[in-house]
Amino acid sequence: MPDVIDHRPNRQPPSQPKRDPAPSRLQYRLERMWLRPIWRRAVRVGVPAFLVAMTAGLWLSDPDRRALLTDGVQQIMTKVQSREEFQVRIMTVEGASPVVDKALRAMLPVDLPASSFDIDLTALRLQVMQLDVIESIDLRIKPGGILSAVVKEREPAILWRHARGIEILDKTGHRVASVTARDVRPDLPLIAGEGADLAVPEALALIDAAGPILPRVRGLVRRGERRWDLVLDHGQRIMLPAQGALIAMEAAIALDRAQDMLGRDIAVVDLRNPSRPVMRLGIDARNTIRQARGEPILGPDGKVIQEDDRKGG
Amino acid sequence: MAELYQTQRAMRNIRRAALQRGVIGILDIGTSKIACLVLRFDGTGTFRETDGVGPMAGQVNFRVIGAASTRSRGMRRGQIDVMAETERAIRTVVAAAQKVAGVRVDHVIACLSGGRPASYGLAGEITLEAGRVHDHDVASVLAACDAPDFGRGREVLHAQPVNFAVDNRSGLGDPRDHVGNRLACDMHVLTVDGDVIGNLVQCIRRCDLELAGVASASYASARASLVEDEQELGAACIDFGGGGTGVSIFVKKHMIFADNVNIGGQLVTQDIAQGLRVPLPVAERLKTLNGGVEATGRDDRDMLDTGTGSGEWDADRRPVSRADLIGIMRPRVEEILEGVREVLDAAGFDSMPSQQIVLTGGGSQIPGLDGLAARILGPNIRCGRPLRIDGLAHQFTDPGFSSAVGLALFAAHPQDEWWDFEMPAHSYPTRSLRRAYRWFRNNW
């Protein structure tokens, strides 16, 4: 109740609008809709996202503005990328032979100095790894604008003669380079035959085991992509088994040491069956035996020389 | 009856769906105020020890996350009088409770205090073919209860099996797997006016809410304010409301009687307004702040401010003593209590083993009411407050909110009713499902 009551004749009636506390049906429904989490999320996230997307879309719908935007972005990017701090000036190559060094420098897609953003180290590394001679490469851009390449080359271990030429292989059998003749690398042992490159470690072990007869070894021949023949000079050959070739090889060397086997006229030592070594005698030895027995001697082709032939010849 | 069975079953399903979603609303539509509680069901059932709320009556698996109450509008004698006004009041209270809770309420459980409730005790009996009580036997004995003619347009609000008897063993709560030849049951049926409940359904539906259950207000307030022993041993709960006074009698944890006396606190307010010639809001304020039923000598000197704001000195500064106010209130309160006495006599409360009477409801806060009631109703009187439930704010814990709290307990753990049992297959009418579906679509 007011303390002072206005009794003046021209007083205004108290204007107190009798407000209904009840929400209107629309307001009630809107409130309930707003209490739905999905609706609330849609309004709070969806509407601003939609507005931003629509504004951006409208602004970008003009090709001139789009070109302006892309140009601006491009300019800023080039400006940042061509800063002094990002320039690569020199390239250092460590651990590479002069040929590989030259090839690496030629492979660099850009001319130095260039921005380090223009050098894609991963792609360059993949490209360099295509070279057979390179086993691994560590490419990095060092502070001071240096593109450093630390190269580890494959070491030549063996020569492989095959139908298309002669190749140098490393100790795992990977190709290192091609050579035109065997005389280019006389220090490397020689292997031959199809599939010989797949068994290079075994071949290297066999050649290591061949120690005392190494000066006589001409090379190893892969037979049927499963076993080795050790070829010596004077047309001698040691046929090794597919399994346990090294043991057979040591047995052959022990025989040679004990009885000077390889110094005799023996064409082939067949160790393919380790429990039953077989030897094929040379033609002179057989003829000597035949003469002693009084049999007709054999010709170089292994056939018996007929009397009339000899007469005629 | 089959149609009612289907609709009540549908409401039970809606309640189950609401519990699965975890949020259910409680709507106590009274004559003087409307209260809305928003309950969140955790589903864990873990007991949280918060200031004195114990795990007593199965109220542990929910907490109140929003509560609001507002002045009721458009209600008269516990019934909807002006539908649009009541709808606005429901919108107000639901919007306020939702705002507090921060979640949307889709399913509500409401209570109904008016509608001339009438209780019936029904009895049914079947013979057991199997010699043992199975689930379907319980359903068929409930279906075998012979229903009297409830009258035109009456709807069944509660139909609770109160007692089961197998052969001559009576007083069984759960007769399943008992061996015997004869199964009998007593069922308590509470009917109300179908139009009243239809109006309530319509009103709630217009607020975009789905009804997940209806309970009688006197039942709900008794569940909240009678302690477990009183429910077990037998007690009467008197709910002094604004438009009417609800009476319900419990024994063995089941309601066996409910009725309504059509005089309430609003009539007291009217009397004060007429007797003291003050407007109704002032009369309400005087009743609430200064009311009482026992006058003492001091009350003659206790002058009340009737500030009506009319601007006239005589009207505004009229001396009214508190004894005058008590002199107006007391005969009305006595009349209400006499009505309650008649109802209790009609129900045969005198022959009950326990004569405990619990007063609750907003009107039970009148000072000295328990002394007056003890003189009229009987010696065992106490003023009951609703059970403490988790998360309910302090201003909602007074006796006026006992039916809201009771409805919350009803939402959490409804007692078994007839429609919780599968109806025996032979009593399905052929087209009942389709009719129930059509009724559901047309009315809900």
Interface residues (C-beta under 8 A of the other chain):
Chain A: M1 I5 D20 P21 A22 P23 R25 Y28 R29 E31 R32 L35 R36
Chain B: T70 R88 A89 R91 T92 V94 A95 Q98 K99 G102 V103 R104 C207 D208 G307 G309 G311 D316
